[in-house]
Amino acid sequence: MELQDTLALLHPAIAIIVVFPLIGIVLNRALLTRQRRLQVADGEKSKIPPVVGSEHVAIGNWLSRSVVGVALLGMAYPIFSKMLGNDTLTKEPFRVFFVVAIFLLSIASFTLLFKARVKLWRGIFATFTGMGLIILGFQPEIFRRDNEWFVSHYYYGITAALLMIFSVAIVPDIYQDKQNRWRTAHIILNCFALLLFIGQGMTGARDLLEIPLHWQEHYIYQCDFTNKTCPQPK
């Protein structure tokens, strides 16, 4: 493998090494937190320590950081590698600087989201981060599989990342809402996010099979993918 092939593997490698283990830990703490809350509500003395709630929030924040970070990394490689290959800086200098600015704005907004306490600012930083991801995702260098969006690794990933951003933004509201409306929304949306993560594992494995090594691209892309045939080697 050449250097650019190794760089292309950073996104799936970090997802496997960091994101998916965190998903399991967060899910475990979520189930324990809910079980303890129900036991206390029924007047039982729970054997589950109270610390599981704070652990769920803390590890959930790390999961959100990892998901958004991996999403940005997954888009950064194809965008900048193709821009360099196509000499986009010379042809479209404004778009190159715009994309760099959006990356920096997204990272800054997501960082500030964790520090914001006022609801308005949390909403602003969450919106800026989400908009940044969407704008970057719709750059022409990104392969989105628009014609098969329902099995698209990109659409699954960007939706999961947006749900993680939303989860971070509503954490203070969950604890302040006595009617548990935000908690219910959090549970429903993150159950959906879990399904997306499962889909990410499947679509990501499929896409790795479809992406050739750099030196194989010239031959592979001559294949007729509709009829599943490739030119005979000379």
C-alpha positions in Angstrom: 0.0 0.0 0.0 1.1 3.5 -0.7 0.8 6.4 1.7 -2.5 7.6 0.4 -4.0 4.1 0.7 -2.9 4.1 4.4 -4.4 7.6 4.9 -7.7 6.3 3.5 -7.8 3.6 6.2 -7.6 6.1 9.1 -11.3 6.7 9.0 -12.5 3.1 9.2 -9.6 2.2 11.6 -10.5 4.9 14.1 -14.2 3.9 13.8 -13.4 0.3 14.7 -10.8 1.0 17.4 -12.6 3.9 19.1 -16.2 4.5 18.1 -17.7 1.0 18.2 -16.2 0.1 21.6 -17.6 3.4 23.0 -21.0 2.5 21.6 -21.1 -0.7 23.6 -20.0 1.1 26.8 -22.5 3.9 26.4 -25.3 1.4 25.7 -24.4 -0.6 28.8 -24.4 2.5 31.0 -27.7 3.7 29.5 -29.4 0.4 30.3 -28.0 0.4 33.9 -29.0 4.1 34.4 -32.6 3.4 33.2 -32.8 0.2 35.3 -31.7 2.1 38.4 -34.1 4.9 37.8 -37.0 2.5 37.5 -36.0 0.7 40.6 -35.8 3.9 42.6 -39.1 5.1 41.2 -40.7 1.8 42.5 -39.3 2.3 45.9 -36.7 -0.4 45.6 -33.1 -0.2 46.9 -31.0 -0.5 43.8 -27.7 -2.3 43.8 -26.6 -0.3 40.8 -24.4 2.6 41.9 -25.6 6.2 41.3 -22.4 6.9 39.4 -23.6 5.1 36.3 -25.6 8.1 35.3 -22.6 10.5 35.3 -20.6 7.8 33.5 -23.2 7.5 30.8 -23.1 11.3 30.2 -19.2 11.4 30.3 -18.7 8.5 27.9 -21.6 9.6 25.8 -19.8 12.9 25.3 -16.6 11.0 24.2 -18.8 9.0 21.8 -20.2 12.2 20.3 -16.7 13.7 19.9 -15.5 10.5 18.2 -18.4 10.2 15.8 -18.2 13.8 14.7 -14.4 13.6 14.5 -14.5 10.5 12.4 -17.2 12.0 10.2 -15.0 15.1 9.6 -11.9 12.9 9.0 -13.9 10.7 6.6 -14.8 13.7 4.5 -11.5 15.5 4.8 -9.5 12.7 3.0 -11.6 12.5 -0.2 -12.1 16.3 -0.4 -8.5 17.3 0.0 -6.9 14.4 -1.8 -9.1 15.0 -4.9 -8.6 18.7 -4.7 -4.9 18.2 -4.8 -5.2 15.7 -7.6 -7.4 18.0 -9.7 -5.4 21.2 -8.9 -8.6 22.7 -7.5 -6.6 25.4 -5.7 -5.7 27.0 -9.0 -9.1 26.4 -10.7 -11.4 27.2 -7.7 -9.3 29.0 -5.0 -12.4 30.5 -3.3 -14.0 27.1 -2.8 -10.8 25.6 -1.4 -10.6 28.4 1.2 -14.3 28.1 1.9 -14.0 24.4 2.6 -11.0 25.0 4.9 -13.0 27.7 6.7 -16.0 25.4 7.1 -13.8 22.6 8.6 -12.4 25.1 11.1 -15.8 26.6 11.9 -17.3 23.1 12.5 -14.5 22.1 14.8 -14.6 25.3 16.8 -18.4 25.3 17.0 -18.4 21.7 18.3 -15.8 22.4 20.8 -17.7 25.4 22.1 -20.9 23.4 22.3 -19.5 21.4 25.2 -18.6 24.6 27.0 -21.9 26.4 26.5 -24.4 26.5 29.3 -27.0 28.9 28.0 -29.7 27.2 25.8 -29.4 29.8 23.0 -25.7 29.4 22.6 -26.0 25.6 22.7 -28.5 25.9 19.9 -26.3 28.2 17.9 -23.2 26.0 18.2 -25.1 22.8 17.5 -26.6 24.4 14.4 -23.3 25.7 13.1 -21.7 22.3 13.6 -24.5 20.5 11.9 -24.6 23.0 9.0 -20.8 22.6 8.6 -21.1 18.8 8.3 -23.9 19.1 5.7 -22.0 21.7 3.6 -18.9 19.6 3.6 -20.8 16.5 2.8 -22.3 18.1 -0.3 -18.9 19.0 -1.9 -18.5 17.3 -5.3 -15.5 15.2 -4.0 -17.7 13.3 -1.6 -19.2 10.0 -2.8 -22.7 9.9 -1.3 -24.5 7.1 -3.3 -27.4 9.4 -3.9 -29.2 6.9 -6.0 -29.1 4.4 -3.1 -29.4 6.8 -0.2 -31.2 4.2 1.9 -28.0 2.0 2.0 -25.6 4.9 1.8 -22.6 4.9 4.3 -22.5 8.7 3.9 -26.2 9.3 4.8 -26.1 6.9 7.7 -23.0 8.5 9.0 -24.0 12.1 8.6 -27.4 11.4 10.3 -25.7 9.6 13.2 -23.3 12.6 13.6 -26.2 15.1 13.6 -28.0 13.0 16.3 -24.8 13.0 18.4 -24.6 16.8 18.1 -28.3 17.1 19.2 -27.7 14.7 22.1 -24.9 16.9 23.4 -27.0 20.1 23.0 -29.9 18.8 25.1 -28.1 17.2 28.0 -28.8 20.1 30.4 -32.4 20.2 29.3 -32.8 16.5 30.2 -31.9 17.1 33.8 -34.1 20.3 34.0 -37.2 18.8 32.4 -39.4 17.3 35.2 -41.8 15.8 32.7 -39.1 13.8 31.0 -40.0 14.9 27.5 -36.3 15.6 26.6 -35.3 12.3 28.1 -37.9 10.4 26.0 -36.7 12.2 22.9 -33.1 11.4 23.8 -34.0 7.7 24.2 -36.0 7.4 20.9 -33.4 9.3 18.8 -30.5 7.4 20.2 -32.2 4.1 19.6 -32.5 5.2 16.0 -28.8 6.2 16.1 -27.9 2.7 17.3 -29.6 1.3 14.2 -27.6 3.7 12.1 -24.4 2.6 13.7 -25.2 -1.0 12.9 -25.9 0.1 9.3 -22.6 1.9 9.4 -20.8 -1.3 10.2 -22.4 -3.1 7.3 -22.1 -0.3 4.7 -18.6 0.5 5.7 -17.5 -3.1 5.3 -19.2 -3.1 1.8 -17.5 0.1 0.7 -14.0 -1.1 1.8 -14.5 -4.0 -0.6 -15.5 -1.6 -3.4 -12.6 0.8 -3.0 -9.4 -0.3 -4.9 -5.8 0.4 -3.9 -4.4 3.5 -5.6 -2.4 1.6 -8.1 -5.4 -0.5 -9.1 -7.8 2.3 -9.8 -7.0 2.8 -13.4 -7.9 -0.8 -14.2 -10.8 -1.2 -11.8 -12.6 1.9 -13.0 -12.6 0.5 -16.6 -15.0 -2.2 -15.4 -18.7 -2.2 -16.4 -20.3 -2.2 -13.0 -23.8 -2.6 -14.4 -23.0 -5.9 -16.3 -20.3 -6.9 -13.8 -17.6 -7.3 -16.4 -14.0 -6.1 -16.7 -11.7 -5.7 -19.7 -9.5 -8.7 -20.3 -5.8 -8.0 -19.4 -3.5 -7.8 -22.4 
